[in-house]
Amino acid sequence: MTELNEQAVKGTSEPTPKVRLDKWLWYTRLFKSRTLAGAKVSGGGFRVNRELVKKARHGLQTGDVVTFSKGPYIRVIEVVALGTRRGPASEAQLLYKDLSPPETQPSGKNPKPTPGMFGYREPGAGRPTKKQRREVEQLRDGAYFDGPPET
């Protein structure tokens, strides 16, 4: 039974508490500022319970599932609590449950570039590394080169 049906059966007409989507995203520390959260929501790509949302004022309630992309990752977040303030990170993590698959989670370290990845450079191609530059300077300036011939 849904919450609305339960309320109708009980005879209460109290609306379920809701909080704005941009405010909740800011409370949970998923976005650095409320303005940034509102701009991202207005830009599109946010879904609440599989329905596209384009207004930052959309009301969230507990049990809703929010889906959005942040960087290269797709985040699926379930609303556990609404919250009343932007507290510390430990408090913010209690407001949601992350349903994103582990392979789509951001890892703490950057992966090493491999062939085919953006930023990969074949050894010896392009600008020399610092080590290669020092080896060239050592060859040029001293150890293996006696300098210009004396006249």
Stockholm file with secondary structure:
# STOCKHOLM 1.0

chainA/1-151         MTELNEQAVKGTSEPTPKVRLDKWLWYTRLFKSRTLAGAKVSGGGFRVNRELVKKARHGLQTGDVVTFSKGPYIRVIEVVALGTRRGPASEAQLLYKDLSPPETQPSGKNPKPTPGMFGYREPGAGRPTKKQRREVEQLRDGAYFDGPPET
#=GR chainA/1-151 SS CCHHHHHHHHTCCCCCCCEEHHHHHHHTTSSSCHHHHHHHHHHSCEEETTEEECCTTCEECTTCEEEEEETTEEEEEEECCCCSSCCCHHHHGGGEEECSCGGGSCCSSCCCCCTTSTTCCCTTSSSCCHHHHHHHHHHHHTTTCCCSCCC
#=GC SS_cons         CCHHHHHHHHTCCCCCCCEEHHHHHHHTTSSSCHHHHHHHHHHSCEEETTEEECCTTCEECTTCEEEEEETTEEEEEEECCCCSSCCCHHHHGGGEEECSCGGGSCCSSCCCCCTTSTTCCCTTSSSCCHHHHHHHHHHHHTTTCCCSCCC
//
